[in-house]
Amino acid sequence: MSKLLKLSLFSFCCGLVLLTCKRKTEAADAIAESEWVNLLSNNNLDDWIVKIKGYPVGENFMNTYTLKDGILSVNYGGYNDTFNNRFGHIYYKKPFSNYKLRLDYRFLGNQIADGENWGYKNSGVMLHCEDPKNIGLDQGFPASIEAQFLGGNGLDDRPTGNVCTPGMHIKIDQKLVTMHCIQSTAKTFHDDQWVHVEIEVYSDSIIKHFINGEKVMEYTKPIYGGDYGTPFSEAHTGEPVKSGYISLQSESHPIEFKNIEILEFLD
């Protein structure tokens, strides 16, 4: 057999192996994609639990949260321009431990008149939340880890994808961090464009935030505790946080969410 023929056969075999690997990868990706669960698939809020400060669990005060055509909206049209610190959260019906979460968000319109200054274009998704059924009537926030979403004011840097820790502590670079909020490396989005978020959660091990495909935050070892505690977190101070509910905030600025999907890992 000539060297040229041997080289041709070798090239053919290499190409065949690469094509087979590519097809296997595409098939695996297709299977993984099919395992994502759309948390808004019912196009209603039956799978979600609302808790707004000052109101009992399950009362969606003035329809703060609405869902239409696959878009979950947070709005204050019925508040008569008075937010009155009625911080709210809407929780998916079951807890999670190991998963990827992805969604898109965008801020719209104007902040309600008496909202806190820091509430301007401020929202987020809360991870490892305590059970909403145990939230106190006048409790503003659950013990949780917040992947914080911020929007820009057209002038100043205001990165999104930060982490805040009501009732918890985390580690960054193996060091315990007790600050309430830690800034990410993300850019600032000043307009009302949709921003894509992905979050990887590995129980009480590693949590990562991605904004438009870029990793902007990574931290580890969440535990209960801190100055922004709740009765639940205070009772469990120092314990590792391995699982919890997912919730979306209402903090006085209108916001929309869509494409809320989750992919669970095996424990």
N, C-alpha and C positions, 0 to 999 in steps of 0.2 A: 504494500500500500504506500502510495507516495505521501510525502510530507504535506503537500497541498491538500490531498484528500483527508488525511488525518486532521489537519487544522480545520477543514470545513466541517467534519463530523463533530469535532470538539466544540466548535462555535454553535452548531445546531443543538447539541445536547445542553450547552449552557443556556441557550435561548429558551429551550423547552423547560428547563428547571425554573428559570426566572418567570416564565409565563405561568407555570403551575403555581409558584409561590404567590404571584400576583393575584391569581384567581382565588386561591385559598384565603388570602388577606381580605379581598373584596367580599368573599362569602362570610367570613368572620365578622367584618364590619357591618354587613347587612343584618346578620343575626343580632349583633349587639344593638344596632339601631332599632330593631323590632322590639327589643326588651324595654325600651324607654316607655314610661307610663305618663300619659298626659293627665295632669291633675285637674284640668278644666274640661275634660271630655264630655261631661254631662251637660255643660253649658248652663248650669245653675249652681247655687251655693249649698246644695244638700250635703256635700262631702266636707264642708267647712264649718268652723265654729267661730263666731264673732265674740270678742270680749272688749268692751269699751269702758274706760274708767268712769265709775259712777253708775254703771248699769249692770244688770245681771248677765251672766254668761248666756249667750244665745240671742241677746237683743241687739239687733243691727240698727242702732240709733240713727234716725233720719236717713236710712238707707245709705250710710257712709260707704258701704261696700256694695257694688253692683257688678253683675256679670252679663255681658251681652256680646254675641258674635265672637266669643273667644277672648274678649278683653275684660280683665278684672279692673274696675275703676275705683279709685278712692276719691270721693268728692264731698264737698261740704255745702251743697246747695240748700239744705234744709236747716243749717245751723244759725241762720239770721245774723251772720257776720260775727258770731261769738263762739270761739273755739273753747274757751274756758278750761284749758288743759285736759280736754277729753281725749287723751291719747288712746289709740285703739290698735288691736291686732286681730287678724283673721287667721285661724289655725287650720291646717289640714287635719283630718279626723284621726290620724294614727301616727304614732312615733316612728322614727327611723334611727338607724345606728351607723351603717356603712353605706354610702351612696354618692352618686353624682347628682347634682341639681343644676338645671339650666333654665333660664328665663330671660325675657327682654323687658325693659322698663323705660319709661320716659316721663319727665315732669311736664305738666301743662298749666297754663293760666297763672293766677296769682294766689299767693298764700292768704289764708283767711286773716282778717284784720288783726286779731289779738293773739295770733300765734307767736310763740317764742322766736326771738331773732335767729337762734340756731336752727329753728325748724324750717327756715327758707330752703326750698328744694332739698329737703332732707327726708329720707325714708330708708327702708332696708328690709332684708329678709333675716329673720331670727332663727337660729339653729339650736338644736338641743334644748328647746324650751321646756319649762315645767308644764305639767298638765293644765290646760286651760280651765278645767273644771275646779281646780284648786286655787285659781286666781282670786284674790280678795276683791270685794266690791269697789273699793277706792284705790286699788293697786294699779299703777300706771304702766308698768313694764314687767314682763315675766323674767325670771332668772333664765339667762340665755346668752348665746354669742351672736352678736349682730354683724352681718356683712352689710356695712353701711353704704347707702347710695346717696351721693351728693350731686347737685347740679351747680353750674357756675353762674355768676351774676353778670357776666360779660366783661369783667375786668380782672378779677383776682383769681389766683390759683386755688382750686378747690377739688383736689383729687377724689375720685370715687373708689369704691371697693375697699374701703377702710375696715377695720375691725373695732367694735366696741363691746364691752363686757359687763352688762348689768348683772350683778350677783355672781360673777365668775372672775377667775384669773386664768392667764395662759402663759406659755413660755415661747420666747422667740430667741433663736440661737442658743437654746438650752438654758436661758436665763428667765427667771420668773418676772413677769411684767404686771405691775399693779395699776398702771395708768388706765383710765376708763376707755380712751380711744387711741388707736395707733394708726398713723397715716400710711396709706399704701403708696406704691410707686406708679399708680395710674395717672393718666392725663385728666384734664378738666374738660367736661362737656358743657358748654355754655348755652346751647340751644335746646330745642325739644326733640332732638333725634332719638331714635330707639337705641339703647345700649344693651349689648348682649353680655350676660353674666353666666359663668359656670363656677360651681363650687364643688370641691371634692372633700368628703368627710369620711375619715377613717376612725370611727368610734372615739376613744379618748387618746388617740395617737396624733395623727397629722390632719390639718385642715388647710386647704389651699383656695385662694380666690383668683379667678381669671376674668379679665375684662376684654371683650372683643378678641379673645384668643390668646391674650398675653397674661402670664402669671404676674400678679401685682402684690400678693400677700401670702405668707405661709407662717403657720404657728402650730404649736403642739401642746399636749398635756393639759387640757382644760380641767379646772377644778372649781368647786363652789367656794364662794367667799367674796369679800370686797365691800367697799363703802357704798356701792349702789345695790346693796343686797335686798332680798325679799325674805319673808318669813321662811320660805322653803329653803333658800340658799343658806340662810343663817343656821338653820337646823342641820345642814349637811356640810358645813364649812370644812374644806380640806379634802372632801371626797372627789374622786375622779368623775367626770361627766361623760358617760358612755353612749347616751342616746337621748332622744327627746323629740318634741314636735317641731314642725316648721311653721312659721307665721310671717305674715306681711304687715307692715306698719301703716298706721295713719297718724301723722304727726303735724298736720295743719297745712300741708301743701298738696294740692291735687296731683295725683300720679296714676299712671296706667301700667298694668302688667299683662303680658301675654306669653304664650308658648312655655308655660310652667310645666316642666317635665322632670321626672326622676328615674334614675337607674340604680336599683339596689344591688349591692354586692353581697356575697355570702359572708356570714360572720366567721 
